């Protein structure tokens, strides 16, 4: 995604957040399906439980999770003021069960919360970190989890040479089809193309997107000491995978 802005070159800005809120329903492949998969993976969560969401966005996943699991609470962190404001508005009916906070994903400052979590989830965020930063995050998340706690990642991955063009073509087709399904025209797809948001066509090494191969990330989870590492869904260069802290 080409998120370059005059005030924040090659970085995520509030304008980018605004665009993503408006266009996320078009550009995230099978977003509803992804959220339902995450819910299914959390079905054995201890009750009452606490979930940490890294880059919670506008609170879409939180709303589904707290409706489905009435005894859980969620701490949602994000780097965008607008995203956190939208999340707070959306989730106000849950009261103290949702707590939002601002953070910088790459910073270690937030990684000692003072209490362990039953689960840590992250959607479309970790690919903003370089490989060594992902490895450090995986090790830190393991320390933040309770025994038997689960770490769930839904994210962009780096396809191999044979898969890159397939991912690019598939993502274009998903966004084009979604644009016509929701609006009856190609305006959202036109925006997607104009902004260079197909990461598999327009990846800029200096941009904020730093996807890593799925195989590498599974190895890094294993090296961090996780068990039950598994892949649950993959489409158009996006994947959902998880790992568990040993009992």
N, C-alpha and C positions, 0 to 999 in steps of 0.2 A: 504494500500500500504506500503510495506516495503521499506522505503526510506533511510535506514541507510547507511551512508557513513563514511569512516575513519576520514574525516576532520570535519564532522558535524553529529555526531551520532543522530539517531532518528529525523533528521530534513531534510528539503528540501534543496537540494544543486543545483549548476549549472549543475552537471551531471544528476540529476533527471530532471531538466528542459529540457536538451538535449534529454533525453530518452522520455519524454512526447511529445515533438515536433515531434519526429519520430514515436511514437506509438499511439498518441491520436486518430487518425482516426480509429484505431482498437478497442480501449478499452472504449471509451465513447459511451454508448448506444444511437443509433439514433442521433448522434451529429447534423447532418443537420436539422433533425426534431426539435430538441430542439431549435436551433437558429431561425428557422422559427416561432416557438411558441412565443419566446421572441419578435420577430418583430411584431407579431400580437397583443401582449399585449401592445405594444407601439404605436399602430396605431392612438390613439387619443391624442398623445403628442402635447402639445402646440408648435406653430411654431413662431419664432425660439426657439429651446430648447437646453438644455445642459444636457448631461447624464454623470454620474460618473460610471465607471466600476471598481469594486474591483477585482483585480487580472485578468487583461485583457489578460494575456498570449501573444500569438503571433499575436493577433489582428484579429482573424477570425470573431468574432461577430461584431467588429467595422466596418469591411469592408462591411458586409451585411447591417448593419444599416445605414451607411452613403451613400451607394448606394441607398437604399430604401427611405431614408428621407434626401433629399439634403439640408435642412435648419438646420439640427441639427449639433452640435459639441459634441465631446466626450473627457472627461478627463479619461485616462486609467492609473491605478496604478498597479504596480506589484512589487514583491520582488526579481525578477530575472533579472539580467542584460541581459542575453541572450534573455529572453522573450521580454523585452522592445526593444532590438535591432531589433529582428525579426518584432515586431509590427511596429516600425518606418519605416523599409524598406517596409513592406507590404502596409502601409498607407501613404506613402510619396506623392502619387498623390492627397491626400485630403488637403495638405498644413496645414494651421493653424487650420483646423477643428478638428484635433487630437493632443492632448498634452499628452505625456507620462511622468510618474514620478515614482520614486522608493519609496516604503513604506513598513512598517511592519503592517500587518493586525491587529494584536492584540494591537498595540500602539494607544493611543488616540491622538497622536500628529497631525495626518492628518485630524482629524474630525471637524475642524473649518476652512473651506476653505475660508470664507469671502464672499461667495455668495451662494445662494440656487440652488439646482438642480431640474430639471423637473422629473428626474428619476435616481434611483440608481439600478444597476444590478450587479449580482455576479454569477459566474459559477465555480463550483468545488473549492471553496475556504473556505467558512464559516465553513465547517466541520472540519477544522484544529483548530477551537476554542473550548474550553470547554463550557459547558452549560452556566455558569454565564457570560463568555465572549461574547457568542452569545447574551444573554439578554442585555448586555451593548451596544453591537453594534447596535441592533435593536432600542434601545432608541436614540442612537446618530444619526443613519440614519434618523429617523423621524425628528429630528431637522434640518437636512441638506436638507430636501426636501421642495419645494414650496408647498403651499396648493394645494391639489388634485394631488400631485406628487405620483409616483408609485415606489414601491420597489419590484424587481423581483429577486428571488433566484432559481438557478438551481444547485442542489447539491446532494451529497450522504446523505442518511438518515440511521438511525439505525432501521432495521426491528425488529419486535417483535419475540419472540421465534418460533412462527409458520412460520414466513416469512423469517427467516435468511437463512435456507438451500435452499429455493426456490430462493432467490436472488442470492445466490452463484452459483447454478446450471444454472440459467438463464444467469447470466453474463458470465460464462464460455462458454456457447453455443453461445452467441452473439459474443464474441471475436473469437471463433473458426470459426464460419461462416464467419465473416468479413475477417479473415485471408485468407480463401480460395477464397472469392469473389474478393479481391484486388490482391492477389499474386498467387493464385492457389496452395498454399501449407500452412503448419501449422507453419511456422517459427515465425510469430508474436505471435501466440497463445502459442508457446513453450516458447518464451521470457516472455510473460505474466505469465505463470505458474512458470517459473524458478525464476523470480523476486518476486514472492509472491504478485502480484498486485491485486488479488481478495480480497478486503478488508473484505468480508464476510466469507472468509475461514482463513485468516491469520492476522486478526486484532491484533496488539500488543498494550497493554495498554500504553506502553512507547513510541509508535510511534507518528507521527504527526497527524494521523487521529483520530478525536474525534467526530464521527457522533452522532447526537441526534435524538430521535424519531420525526417523522413529527408532531405528535399531540402536543408534547411539544413545538415545534417551532411555531406552529400556535397559541398556547396559549400565548407564549412570545410576539408575534406580537400584539395580542389583548391587553396584559398588557401594551405594550409600547404606546398604544393609536391609533394604526392603525385601519382602517375600510376596508370593502370590501375584507376581507381575503379569499383567495380561492386557491384551488389546481387544476392545469391544465393538468398535465401529470405525470405518474409514471411508472417505469419499472426497474426491476432488482436492486432495492434498490436505485434508482435515482429518483428525483422528481423535478418538477417545480411548485413553488407556489409564490403567490404575495400578496401584501397588499397596501392600498392607504392611504395617509394622508388626513384627512378630509378637505373639502373646507373651 
